[in-house]
């Protein structure tokens, strides 16, 4: 049943793998998960192997688009660190075996726009790189998830002040929402329904980052780790 539903997913370069609203995910007991989290999750939504394969394809797309460039990779912490590390590793491997080459420098920035499972109106940008170093540079922003797009628009507006040469954005996940998401990154891993997901470095109040897969947190988990 689950496999048949999975085959109904779409994939386009602009939207990534489009996961339909009715996708139920996979049962928890068919994957390896930390025991202390099992009662707090509804399902495994995107298995790690699928994530890894999709990231490899994004790396290929980046090589085709901006190969033969020196780029500054700006990793958005904390949720983007795993995606960024795996993406950079794939790009490095492709560069070593290609006539095109991307030389990379990785910087970090931290954003905050969530309280529990709700997006807030205010986006905080703090810590991390000296953004004046981005002046005249080719920049690849690597983000874990884009919801309304408000946070990414705020970051892009902030970076524009330093006059980079080029800015591209790669996001592992983009949430479908009812008309309020007008921003689309240049590279998308998966387009998902408006669900709160955890794992693969995505957190709920600093919990669940250590999950190997992307999962859906249940109401018990939300209450358990609420602040």
SVG drawing of the C-alpha trace seen along z (x, -y; Angstrom):
<svg xmlns="http://www.w3.org/2000/svg" viewBox="-5 -47 45 51">
<polyline fill="none" stroke="black" stroke-width="0.4" points="0.0,0.0 2.7,-2.5 4.8,-1.7 1.9,-2.3 1.3,-5.7 4.9,-6.6 4.9,-6.1 2.3,-8.9 5.0,-11.4 6.1,-13.9 9.6,-15.2 10.5,-18.4 13.8,-20.4 12.0,-23.4 10.0,-21.7 12.2,-18.7 10.4,-15.5 6.8,-16.5 5.3,-14.4 1.5,-14.4 -0.8,-15.3 -2.1,-11.8 1.4,-10.2 1.2,-8.2 4.9,-7.6 6.4,-4.3 5.7,-2.4 8.2,-3.0 9.0,0.6 10.5,1.2 13.4,-1.2 16.1,-1.5 15.3,-4.4 16.5,-5.5 14.2,-3.7 13.7,-6.9 12.0,-8.6 9.7,-5.9 6.7,-6.8 7.0,-10.5 6.8,-9.9 4.0,-9.1 6.0,-7.7 9.2,-7.8 8.3,-10.3 11.5,-10.3 14.0,-7.5 17.7,-8.4 18.6,-6.5 16.1,-8.6 17.5,-11.8 21.0,-10.8 20.1,-10.0 18.2,-13.2 21.2,-15.3 23.5,-13.6 21.3,-14.8 21.1,-18.3 24.9,-18.3 24.9,-17.3 22.5,-20.2 24.7,-22.6 27.8,-21.4 26.0,-21.9 24.8,-25.4 27.8,-27.0 30.7,-24.7 34.1,-26.4 33.4,-28.9 34.7,-29.7 31.7,-29.8 31.1,-30.6 28.7,-28.1 26.6,-29.7 25.2,-27.0 22.1,-28.1 22.4,-26.6 21.4,-24.5 19.1,-22.5 21.0,-22.9 24.3,-21.4 23.7,-17.8 22.3,-18.7 25.2,-21.1 27.8,-18.6 26.4,-15.9 25.8,-18.3 29.4,-19.7 30.8,-16.2 28.9,-15.2 30.0,-18.4 33.7,-17.7 33.4,-14.2 31.9,-15.3 34.6,-18.0 37.4,-15.5 36.0,-13.5 34.9,-16.2 36.3,-18.7 34.4,-21.4 35.5,-22.3 33.9,-24.1 36.2,-25.6 34.3,-26.0 34.6,-27.8 32.0,-27.1 30.7,-29.8 27.9,-29.5 25.0,-31.7 22.2,-31.1 18.5,-32.1 15.6,-31.7 12.0,-32.0 10.1,-29.2 8.6,-28.7 7.7,-25.1 6.0,-24.1 4.8,-27.6 6.6,-30.1 6.9,-33.5 6.6,-36.9 10.1,-37.9 13.3,-36.4 16.5,-36.7 19.8,-36.6 22.8,-36.2 26.2,-34.7 28.3,-33.1 30.1,-34.6 31.4,-38.1 29.0,-38.7 31.2,-41.5 33.3,-38.7 30.5,-37.9 31.0,-41.1 31.7,-40.3 31.5,-36.5 29.3,-33.7 27.2,-32.5 25.3,-29.3 22.9,-29.4 22.1,-25.9 18.9,-25.7 17.1,-22.8 13.5,-23.8 11.5,-26.7 7.9,-27.3 6.3,-30.7 9.6,-32.0 9.6,-34.9 12.9,-33.8 14.7,-33.3 13.5,-36.6 14.8,-38.3 18.2,-36.6 18.5,-37.4 17.6,-41.1 20.3,-41.2 22.9,-39.6 22.1,-41.9 23.5,-44.8 26.9,-43.3 26.6,-43.1 27.5,-39.5 28.2,-38.7 25.6,-35.9 23.3,-34.2 21.8,-30.7 19.7,-28.9 19.4,-25.2 16.8,-23.9 16.3,-20.3 12.6,-20.8 9.9,-23.3 6.5,-23.2 3.4,-23.6 1.1,-26.1 -2.1,-27.9 -1.0,-30.7 1.5,-32.3 4.7,-30.7 5.7,-33.0 9.4,-32.1 11.1,-29.2 14.8,-28.3 17.0,-27.5 17.4,-23.9 14.8,-21.9 15.1,-18.4 11.5,-17.6 8.3,-19.6 6.1,-18.4 2.7,-19.2 2.4,-21.7 3.6,-19.3 6.1,-19.6 8.9,-17.2 12.0,-16.3 15.2,-14.4 18.2,-14.7 19.2,-17.7 15.7,-19.2 14.6,-19.7 11.7,-20.3 13.2,-22.5 16.6,-20.9 15.4,-17.3 15.3,-14.8 18.3,-16.2 20.0,-12.8 17.4,-10.9 18.8,-9.4 15.5,-9.8 13.0,-12.6 9.9,-11.8 6.7,-13.3 6.4,-14.2 3.1,-13.2 1.1,-15.3 2.6,-13.4 6.1,-14.3 5.2,-18.0 3.8,-18.1 6.7,-16.2 9.3,-18.5 7.3,-21.8 9.0,-24.9"/>
</svg>
